[in-house]
């Protein structure tokens, strides 16, 4: 499938079943409500009732979030198995388990860049520089009194850590996208966490094709983000529209287009 056709399909796919899109949107509203209640519980933390509210809200927020996560994986799975299939039905138990698997997969893929970044930060003295600047700031009220040599060395260290971290997270983020599709197809965390297997899948898609897809995907998400900002400017109703329609549409579109680009590895 040509990339333009791929995106045309993905952009229209969410509207093929408005009932499921709206049900998905309701999940985002529920997550949003309990996210606010959790924040309220934290703000009123001195009250026992508020602490209970915070805990209950956090639990419900996590459960709903995992179901949302899992449903997007079912969309990828449906797309990988048969591109002509409509939006999958909700299977709350299966969606929840899939959500847990996806969360674990994220940890697996991001723990490596996190560890390497921490090692680089230690090796370049970033922690030590941060500590020295924090002490100076606490004692003098400003880091402007810090010696120029300290500021320069700290700046170089922080910049090095930032650049390496950015490169690592981009690389592992690229791998994670395809790993999600592997998980959807195989339902195996082991297969999805197999880096060499994921590299082979991207190789079959074609790195050039994959990068072009990513760029176009990012542009579309930016446009949707701008639209979301404009809608959010409408008091109260705007937030409901965003959660009920825009957010659910975006997640379905994203899952669909991921499944379609992954299918290129099977041709």
C-alpha positions as a Markdown table, in Angstrom:
| # | Residue | x | y | z |
|---|---|---|---|---|
| 1 | Unk | 0.0 | 0.0 | 0.0 |
| 2 | Unk | 1.3 | 3.4 | -0.9 |
| 3 | Unk | 2.0 | 5.7 | 2.0 |
| 4 | Unk | -0.6 | 8.3 | 0.9 |
| 5 | Unk | -3.2 | 5.6 | 0.6 |
| 6 | Unk | -2.2 | 4.3 | 3.9 |
| 7 | Unk | -2.9 | 7.6 | 5.6 |
| 8 | Unk | -6.1 | 8.1 | 3.7 |
| 9 | Unk | -7.3 | 4.7 | 5.1 |
| 10 | Unk | -6.1 | 5.5 | 8.6 |
| 11 | Unk | -7.8 | 9.0 | 8.7 |
| 12 | Unk | -11.2 | 7.6 | 7.6 |
| 13 | Unk | -11.0 | 4.4 | 9.6 |
| 14 | Unk | -12.1 | 5.9 | 13.0 |
| 15 | Unk | -15.4 | 7.2 | 11.5 |
| 16 | Unk | -16.5 | 3.8 | 10.2 |
| 17 | Unk | -18.0 | 3.0 | 13.6 |
| 18 | Unk | -19.1 | 6.0 | 15.5 |
| 19 | Unk | -20.6 | 4.0 | 18.3 |
| 20 | Unk | -17.2 | 2.4 | 19.2 |
| 21 | Unk | -15.4 | 5.7 | 18.7 |
| 22 | Unk | -17.7 | 7.4 | 21.2 |
| 23 | Unk | -17.5 | 4.5 | 23.7 |
| 24 | Unk | -13.7 | 4.9 | 23.4 |
| 25 | Unk | -14.2 | 8.6 | 24.0 |
| 26 | Unk | -16.2 | 8.0 | 27.1 |
| 27 | Unk | -13.2 | 6.0 | 28.5 |
| 28 | Unk | -11.1 | 9.1 | 28.0 |
| 29 | Unk | -13.7 | 11.2 | 29.8 |
| 30 | Unk | -13.8 | 8.8 | 32.7 |
| 31 | Unk | -9.9 | 8.8 | 32.9 |
| 32 | Unk | -10.0 | 12.6 | 32.8 |
| 33 | Unk | -12.5 | 12.9 | 35.6 |
| 34 | Unk | -10.7 | 10.5 | 37.9 |
| 35 | Unk | -7.4 | 12.2 | 37.0 |
| 36 | Unk | -8.9 | 15.5 | 38.2 |
| 37 | Unk | -10.2 | 13.8 | 41.4 |
| 38 | Unk | -6.8 | 12.4 | 42.0 |
| 39 | Unk | -5.3 | 15.9 | 41.7 |
| 40 | Unk | -8.0 | 17.2 | 44.0 |
| 41 | Unk | -7.1 | 14.5 | 46.6 |
| 42 | Unk | -3.5 | 15.5 | 46.4 |
| 43 | Unk | -4.3 | 19.2 | 46.9 |
| 44 | Unk | -6.5 | 18.4 | 49.9 |
| 45 | Unk | -4.0 | 15.8 | 51.2 |
| 46 | Unk | -4.4 | 16.9 | 54.9 |
| 47 | Unk | -7.8 | 15.3 | 55.0 |
| 48 | Unk | -8.3 | 11.5 | 55.4 |
| 49 | Unk | -11.3 | 11.5 | 53.0 |
| 50 | Unk | -9.1 | 13.3 | 50.4 |
| 51 | Unk | -6.4 | 10.7 | 50.8 |
| 52 | Unk | -9.0 | 7.9 | 50.2 |
| 53 | Unk | -10.3 | 9.8 | 47.2 |
| 54 | Unk | -6.8 | 10.1 | 45.8 |
| 55 | Unk | -6.1 | 6.4 | 46.2 |
| 56 | Unk | -9.4 | 5.3 | 44.7 |
| 57 | Unk | -9.1 | 7.8 | 41.8 |
| 58 | Unk | -5.6 | 6.7 | 41.1 |
| 59 | Unk | -6.6 | 3.0 | 40.9 |
| 60 | Unk | -9.5 | 3.7 | 38.6 |
| 61 | Unk | -7.4 | 6.1 | 36.5 |
| 62 | Unk | -4.8 | 3.4 | 36.0 |
| 63 | Unk | -7.3 | 0.6 | 35.2 |
| 64 | Unk | -9.1 | 2.8 | 32.6 |
| 65 | Unk | -5.8 | 3.9 | 31.2 |
| 66 | Unk | -4.7 | 0.3 | 30.7 |
| 67 | Unk | -8.0 | -0.6 | 29.0 |
| 68 | Unk | -7.5 | 2.3 | 26.7 |
| 69 | Unk | -3.9 | 1.2 | 26.0 |
| 70 | Unk | -5.1 | -2.3 | 25.4 |
| 71 | Unk | -7.8 | -1.4 | 23.0 |
| 72 | Unk | -5.4 | 0.5 | 20.8 |
| 73 | Unk | -3.4 | -2.7 | 20.6 |
| 74 | Unk | -6.5 | -4.6 | 19.5 |
| 75 | Unk | -6.9 | -2.1 | 16.7 |
| 76 | Unk | -3.3 | -2.8 | 15.6 |
| 77 | Unk | -4.0 | -6.6 | 15.9 |
| 78 | Unk | -7.2 | -6.3 | 13.8 |
| 79 | Unk | -5.3 | -4.3 | 11.1 |
| 80 | Unk | -2.4 | -6.7 | 11.0 |
| 81 | Unk | -4.7 | -9.7 | 10.6 |
| 82 | Unk | -7.1 | -8.2 | 8.1 |
| 83 | Unk | -7.0 | -4.7 | 6.8 |
| 84 | Unk | -10.7 | -4.8 | 5.8 |
| 85 | Unk | -12.0 | -5.5 | 9.3 |
| 86 | Unk | -13.9 | -2.8 | 11.1 |
| 87 | Unk | -13.1 | -1.5 | 14.6 |
| 88 | Unk | -12.8 | -4.4 | 17.0 |
| 89 | Unk | -15.3 | -5.0 | 19.8 |
| 90 | Unk | -14.4 | -4.0 | 23.3 |
| 91 | Unk | -13.2 | -7.0 | 25.4 |
| 92 | Unk | -12.6 | -5.3 | 28.8 |
| 93 | Unk | -10.6 | -8.2 | 30.3 |
| 94 | Unk | -8.5 | -8.8 | 27.2 |
| 95 | Unk | -8.0 | -5.0 | 26.7 |
| 96 | Unk | -6.8 | -4.7 | 30.3 |
| 97 | Unk | -4.3 | -7.5 | 30.0 |
| 98 | Unk | -3.0 | -6.1 | 26.7 |
| 99 | Unk | -2.7 | -2.7 | 28.4 |
| 100 | Unk | -0.5 | -4.3 | 31.1 |
| 101 | Unk | 1.6 | -6.0 | 28.4 |
| 102 | Unk | 2.1 | -2.6 | 26.6 |
| 103 | Unk | 3.1 | -0.9 | 29.8 |
| 104 | Unk | 5.7 | -3.6 | 30.4 |
| 105 | Unk | 6.9 | -3.3 | 26.8 |
| 106 | Unk | 7.4 | 0.5 | 27.3 |
| 107 | Unk | 9.5 | -0.2 | 30.4 |
| 108 | Unk | 11.6 | -2.8 | 28.6 |
| 109 | Unk | 12.4 | -0.4 | 25.7 |
| 110 | Unk | 13.0 | 2.7 | 27.8 |
| 111 | Unk | 14.9 | 1.2 | 30.7 |
| 112 | Unk | 18.0 | 0.8 | 28.5 |
| 113 | Unk | 18.2 | 4.5 | 27.4 |
| 114 | Unk | 17.5 | 5.6 | 31.0 |
| 115 | Unk | 20.3 | 3.5 | 32.4 |
| 116 | Unk | 22.8 | 4.6 | 29.7 |
| 117 | Unk | 21.8 | 8.2 | 30.2 |
| 118 | Unk | 22.4 | 7.9 | 34.0 |
| 119 | Unk | 25.8 | 6.3 | 33.3 |
| 120 | Unk | 26.7 | 9.2 | 31.0 |
| 121 | Unk | 25.5 | 11.7 | 33.5 |
| 122 | Unk | 27.7 | 10.1 | 36.2 |
| 123 | Unk | 30.7 | 9.8 | 33.9 |
| 124 | Unk | 30.5 | 13.5 | 32.8 |
| 125 | Unk | 30.0 | 14.7 | 36.4 |
| 126 | Unk | 26.5 | 16.0 | 35.7 |
| 127 | Unk | 25.2 | 14.9 | 39.1 |
| 128 | Unk | 28.2 | 16.6 | 40.9 |
| 129 | Unk | 27.7 | 19.8 | 38.9 |
| 130 | Unk | 24.0 | 19.8 | 39.7 |
| 131 | Unk | 24.7 | 19.4 | 43.4 |
| 132 | Unk | 27.3 | 22.2 | 43.4 |
| 133 | Unk | 25.0 | 24.6 | 41.6 |
| 134 | Unk | 22.1 | 23.6 | 43.9 |
| 135 | Unk | 24.2 | 24.3 | 47.0 |
| 136 | Unk | 25.3 | 27.7 | 45.6 |
| 137 | Unk | 21.7 | 28.6 | 44.7 |
| 138 | Unk | 20.5 | 27.6 | 48.2 |
| 139 | Unk | 23.2 | 29.6 | 50.0 |
| 140 | Unk | 23.3 | 32.7 | 47.8 |
| 141 | Unk | 19.8 | 32.7 | 46.3 |
| 142 | Unk | 21.2 | 32.7 | 42.7 |
| 143 | Unk | 23.6 | 30.6 | 40.6 |
| 144 | Unk | 24.9 | 33.8 | 39.0 |
| 145 | Unk | 27.6 | 33.9 | 41.7 |
| 146 | Unk | 28.9 | 30.5 | 40.5 |
| 147 | Unk | 32.4 | 30.6 | 39.0 |
| 148 | Unk | 32.4 | 30.8 | 35.2 |
| 149 | Unk | 34.5 | 27.7 | 34.9 |
| 150 | Unk | 31.9 | 25.7 | 37.0 |
| 151 | Unk | 29.1 | 27.0 | 34.8 |
| 152 | Unk | 30.9 | 26.2 | 31.6 |
| 153 | Unk | 31.8 | 22.7 | 32.7 |
| 154 | Unk | 28.3 | 22.1 | 34.0 |
| 155 | Unk | 26.8 | 23.4 | 30.8 |
| 156 | Unk | 29.0 | 21.1 | 28.7 |
| 157 | Unk | 28.1 | 18.1 | 30.9 |
| 158 | Unk | 24.4 | 18.8 | 30.8 |
| 159 | Unk | 24.4 | 19.4 | 27.0 |
| 160 | Unk | 26.3 | 16.1 | 26.4 |
| 161 | Unk | 23.8 | 14.2 | 28.6 |
| 162 | Unk | 20.9 | 15.9 | 26.8 |
| 163 | Unk | 22.1 | 15.1 | 23.3 |
| 164 | Unk | 22.9 | 11.4 | 24.1 |
| 165 | Unk | 19.6 | 11.0 | 25.9 |
| 166 | Unk | 17.7 | 12.5 | 23.0 |
| 167 | Unk | 19.4 | 10.2 | 20.4 |
| 168 | Unk | 18.8 | 7.1 | 22.6 |
| 169 | Unk | 15.2 | 7.8 | 23.3 |
| 170 | Unk | 14.5 | 8.6 | 19.6 |
| 171 | Unk | 16.2 | 5.3 | 18.5 |
| 172 | Unk | 14.4 | 3.2 | 21.1 |
| 173 | Unk | 11.1 | 5.0 | 20.4 |
| 174 | Unk | 11.4 | 4.1 | 16.7 |
| 175 | Unk | 11.9 | 0.4 | 17.7 |
| 176 | Unk | 9.1 | 0.5 | 20.3 |
| 177 | Unk | 6.5 | 1.5 | 17.6 |
| 178 | Unk | 7.2 | -1.6 | 15.6 |
| 179 | Unk | 7.6 | -3.7 | 18.8 |
| 180 | Unk | 4.0 | -2.8 | 19.6 |
| 181 | Unk | 2.9 | -4.1 | 16.3 |
| 182 | Unk | 4.9 | -7.3 | 16.9 |
| 183 | Unk | 3.2 | -7.7 | 20.2 |
| 184 | Unk | -0.2 | -7.2 | 18.6 |
| 185 | Unk | 0.5 | -9.8 | 16.0 |
| 186 | Unk | 2.2 | -12.5 | 18.1 |
| 187 | Unk | 0.7 | -11.6 | 21.6 |
| 188 | Unk | 4.2 | -12.4 | 22.9 |
| 189 | Unk | 6.2 | -10.0 | 25.0 |
| 190 | Unk | 9.3 | -12.1 | 24.2 |
| 191 | Unk | 8.9 | -11.6 | 20.5 |
| 192 | Unk | 8.2 | -7.9 | 20.9 |
| 193 | Unk | 11.3 | -7.4 | 23.2 |
| 194 | Unk | 13.5 | -9.2 | 20.7 |
| 195 | Unk | 15.5 | -6.2 | 19.3 |
| 196 | Unk | 17.0 | -8.1 | 16.4 |
| 197 | Unk | 13.5 | -9.3 | 15.3 |
| 198 | Unk | 12.2 | -5.7 | 15.4 |
| 199 | Unk | 15.2 | -4.5 | 13.4 |
| 200 | Unk | 14.4 | -7.2 | 10.8 |
| 201 | Unk | 10.8 | -6.0 | 10.6 |
| 202 | Unk | 11.9 | -2.4 | 10.0 |
| 203 | Unk | 14.3 | -3.6 | 7.4 |
| 204 | Unk | 11.5 | -5.4 | 5.6 |
| 205 | Unk | 9.4 | -2.3 | 5.7 |
| 206 | Unk | 12.4 | -0.3 | 4.4 |
| 207 | Unk | 14.1 | 2.3 | 6.6 |
| 208 | Unk | 13.4 | 5.0 | 4.0 |
| 209 | Unk | 9.7 | 4.1 | 3.9 |
| 210 | Unk | 9.5 | 3.9 | 7.7 |
| 211 | Unk | 11.2 | 7.4 | 8.2 |
| 212 | Unk | 8.9 | 9.0 | 5.6 |
| 213 | Unk | 5.9 | 7.4 | 7.3 |
| 214 | Unk | 7.1 | 8.7 | 10.7 |
| 215 | Unk | 7.5 | 12.3 | 9.3 |
| 216 | Unk | 4.1 | 12.3 | 7.8 |
| 217 | Unk | 2.6 | 10.8 | 10.9 |
| 218 | Unk | 4.3 | 13.5 | 13.1 |
| 219 | Unk | 2.9 | 16.2 | 10.8 |
| 220 | Unk | -0.6 | 14.9 | 11.0 |
| 221 | Unk | -0.3 | 14.7 | 14.8 |
| 222 | Unk | 0.9 | 18.3 | 14.9 |
| 223 | Unk | -2.1 | 19.4 | 12.9 |
| 224 | Unk | -4.4 | 17.4 | 15.2 |
| 225 | Unk | -2.7 | 19.0 | 18.2 |
| 226 | Unk | -3.3 | 22.5 | 16.8 |
| 227 | Unk | -7.0 | 21.6 | 16.2 |
| 228 | Unk | -7.2 | 20.2 | 19.8 |
| 229 | Unk | -5.7 | 23.5 | 21.2 |
| 230 | Unk | -8.3 | 25.5 | 19.3 |
| 231 | Unk | -11.2 | 23.3 | 20.5 |
| 232 | Unk | -9.9 | 23.4 | 24.1 |
| 233 | Unk | -10.2 | 27.2 | 24.0 |
| 234 | Unk | -14.0 | 26.7 | 24.2 |
| 235 | Unk | -14.8 | 26.7 | 27.9 |
| 236 | Unk | -15.9 | 23.3 | 29.3 |
| 237 | Unk | -17.6 | 22.0 | 26.1 |
| 238 | Unk | -14.2 | 22.1 | 24.4 |
| 239 | Unk | -12.6 | 19.7 | 26.8 |
| 240 | Unk | -15.5 | 17.3 | 26.5 |
| 241 | Unk | -15.3 | 17.4 | 22.7 |
| 242 | Unk | -11.5 | 16.8 | 22.8 |
| 243 | Unk | -11.8 | 13.8 | 25.1 |
| 244 | Unk | -15.0 | 12.3 | 23.6 |
| 245 | Unk | -14.1 | 12.7 | 19.9 |
| 246 | Unk | -10.6 | 14.2 | 19.1 |
| 247 | Unk | -8.6 | 12.1 | 21.6 |
| 248 | Unk | -10.4 | 8.8 | 20.7 |
| 249 | Unk | -10.1 | 9.6 | 17.0 |
| 250 | Unk | -6.4 | 10.3 | 17.3 |
| 251 | Unk | -5.7 | 7.1 | 19.2 |
| 252 | Unk | -7.7 | 5.0 | 16.7 |
| 253 | Unk | -6.0 | 6.7 | 13.7 |
| 254 | Unk | -2.5 | 6.1 | 15.3 |
| 255 | Unk | -3.2 | 2.4 | 16.0 |
| 256 | Unk | -4.6 | 1.9 | 12.5 |
| 257 | Unk | -1.7 | 3.6 | 10.7 |
| 258 | Unk | 0.9 | 1.6 | 12.8 |
| 259 | Unk | -0.8 | -1.6 | 11.8 |
| 260 | Unk | -0.8 | -0.7 | 8.1 |
| 261 | Unk | 2.9 | 0.3 | 8.0 |
| 262 | Unk | 3.7 | -2.9 | 9.9 |
| 263 | Unk | 1.9 | -4.9 | 7.2 |
| 264 | Unk | 4.5 | -3.6 | 4.7 |
| 265 | Unk | 7.0 | -6.0 | 6.4 |
| 266 | Unk | 4.9 | -8.9 | 5.4 |
| 267 | Unk | 4.8 | -8.1 | 1.7 |
